[in-house]
């Protein structure tokens, strides 16, 4: 699997590979879980060499690896996947099994439902890692595109031809002194598959081949890659992918899901350091918080009534401002930017935030409450809502009241609502098409998620 691939890469990079292999420490974490020497004895007394320590620092808030009392401590956040750092082989598993996670990924990223293999099995992510789920979806998209026939683009060519085609270049013929041989200069357009759109798709398949550790899936991807041997191999980077996505037209829009999957795989590969350069940390880390934010956004857009609309990452102006008489350096105050603004007619927007962390079982960090308190102060009724993902059916709404001490804690200045989003149920709802009762439940759930009044029926 992928850990074996990561191990092989590390061996190629390090001259002390065989010695390190004997001291490999395998760690499996859940999201937001922390382990140390007490939970994993292999971490006791462990130290990282300079390269591994630099890579651990490059991970930033994606994965915390730091020296602690008696050894190394590892703490996961919202990123899931697998990574190799020196002797450490770390796996972070999402809270959802493969089947509902695949459904939610398809819904959030507007991917097509092309059928099996994952929809016919509830295989755990130990079998289908998250990276393998994405690669499987990419393989299905590539197979569909190849079955339809790859999009072609007209390419203009100038050639001397025995059998003339297109437009004869009379000027070239005159400059040469007339017809001196049994060929004529021609300019013609030829439809070819070897152009940027297909080149990026092939580069994405090559990236998938390098990422997956499952032999069967790798063979499938390699077969698809070989079927595109008439397409030139190009290097894949974010700027090329940006240009390719912007150039999609009505005729090539069918490529959009495949390009989205290529971007997800690419974004999870490199770790960006503050200086702007990219550190190559072997592994794959997928941002579940970004995925959850996108999932909730689409669900609300699809199911809220017509008089309510959601806008992503709304900038709140004027909430924070430097005093005009006390700003000698003319600084600009930071803008507060909630994940969502709920707009109803001409009324001021209400603000909501989305976090993938299971607040019901893992508590809400204080800094999130500080942030949500500001959103509440900027919202009508001084109420903000945090939507968080959970798989615990016992989870229900909680409220945090902001009470200024100067008033003796008698006045409620703002209220923060912590509201669970039951992910397995949402996976069932978004997977159902054409069922009126399910459509009604989706609409009911969307209105319930953005409500600021006290909820009944299921609330604690």
Order of alpha helices (4+ residues) and beta strands (2+ residues): alpha-alpha-beta-beta-alpha-beta-beta-beta-beta-alpha-alpha-beta-beta-alpha-beta-alpha-alpha-alpha-alpha-beta-beta-beta-alpha-beta-beta-beta-beta-beta-alpha-alpha-beta-beta-beta-alpha-alpha
